[in-house]
């Protein structure tokens, strides 16, 4: 499971030769200021032009190109609402990496505190990363069909839609078949984020949010959004709370394009 570490913990390791720090924001944000030694791996590039997650081979090559190896700890940080770091962390977990950390402070707060930031891009040293897929992190279309139809034994599975309320209810100007996966409950991804001096809201606040949406602590959850990135925040938050959660990374785009039923 991903571990959150303090800004001071990160600061004490900046510049160390064995410290791999990854900035998953877009190249423009990275060039506007980044932490010392941080290499850029834009989370959006984890997806192909078709909007789907790259193949395991392509993902392994991509992470390896910035220095990720099987025995090298990876520390991520992010800005904005944290979705880039969450997506990169989930992907590494899916690929079987077992030592991933996230700085528990956004870059904006780091800069506001007057901490060091640099502008020259860091040239990464490539490494070899061999994936060992962790299937328990990812949900497929078939998994979601079964969950939506109530075909799962026991108390079933909660489908958690992390998009905006407007998207959940249906936005015809965005989606050809607006709405949500039948039976899904809505929790807006931004509500999970603290946005001040920590990454996620407190455990108590997160549990209250989930309870308000009727998400039990002992029932498996499949998180989705429109293309997977926002839902990775839901995956990250629920994992921190000990939930059994998987990410449906193909999300509503695949569901809609495959002609599956939607409701508003």
C-alpha angles and dihedrals in degrees: 000000000000114000124213116222131190126257089243090055089053094044091054091058101043112127095016110139094230096046113103110197118182127197108200096186123110119282093254093054090045092053091049089064138320141174120278111275095008117145120210121242108164109216091214088067090065085081129066128230089271089062093247127123112268119254119274090253093051092047092049091050092047094052091042090054090066095045105273113150134170094255098038120097113231123213119193132190132182148183134217110030099339099248094128095056091043091053093047091047093050091048092051090049090049089051090053102256108151104191112062125144134183125205108243094225131067120240091246091061091044089056093042089058090057094248120158119283129175134199108200112097117247116233107225126223108231120234139183116259119184113193126220105190119234101206093186091075099058134064123204131209090261091053091053093046090055092046093048092049093048091243094139119104121243119011093344129227130296115232107211117198110202097186126107118286089248092056091045091053091044135276111203092188090060107033129040088216104029124200135058142287108284112266096014121137122216128236115163111233093226091062089068094059125089095199095191122075097333137050105233129024117262119286090249092053092047092050090050091051093051092045090052088058093048096250109152119214094230100050124088116250133209112201123204141160129169100297106359105260099095092043090057086072088058090049091050094048095047091047090055088055093051097253124154097242138163130189120233093207095180086056128165094339092065093040092052096042092050090058095246118160119273132192134200 
